[in-house]
Amino acid sequence: EVQLVQSGAEAKKAGESLKISCQGSGYTFASYWIGWVRQMPGKGLEWMGIIYPRDSDTKYSPSFEGHVTISADKSSNTAYLQWSSLKASDSGIYYCARAAVPGIVNSLNIWGQGTMVAVSS
Amino acid sequence: IQLTQSPSFLSASVGDSITITCRASQGIGSYFAWYQQKPGKAPDLLIYDVSTLQTGVPSRFSGSGSGTEFSLTISGLQPEDFATYYCQQLHLYPLTFGGGTKVEIK
């Protein structure tokens, strides 16, 4: 079964660092782009960025570039989203999602279960 | 590319047919998708490449459009269709989502 399993909920303080993970299984991890999507409480979906694990090519939304880092480790089939200095406004649910077709991004058909991040000030 | 999704809220009855529209700020190609999200769950892909139904999605869902205007139609709402729907363009980076349409039971 193809699936993405995300790390558990986090409670942090503003200014702290954080790295959450998304482990893929059931497919060739390196061949599919994996993206990250934020959903703030009661709000819509925001696309943050996406990485191609095969060569680590990464695209960011201007809204998030410089504040988060997306990475991937092919040896462990895991994608990561990290912050060096959290803000209270980073609180929300973070989803990873895999592209449907190898090598291109025409849709996101496999989603992780989401990681809730709560940042207190 | 900004996506303006309308309406943001829709009240309908079981059996109704509804259409949700997404307007893009510039012309985009065929990489356009629709997702359904239920409370507390991750989104599910419904339609990709404007009009192709994802495997397992009922045929009452359909997508259409081109250029700057795209739509999702549900023909004959079922109780399990009451959810929030999002459009997404995957034509140009940064990829963007529409603001969402919440479909509630009248």
Interface residues (C-beta under 8 A of the other chain):
Chain A: G35 V37 G44 L45 E46 W47 G49 I50 K59 Y60 S61 P62 S63 Y95 A97 A100 V105 N106 S107 L108 N109 W111 G112 Q113 G114
Chain B: Y31 A33 Y35 Q37 A42 P43 D44 L45 Y48 D49 Q54 Y86 Q88 L90 Y93 P94 L95 T96 F97 G98 G99 G100
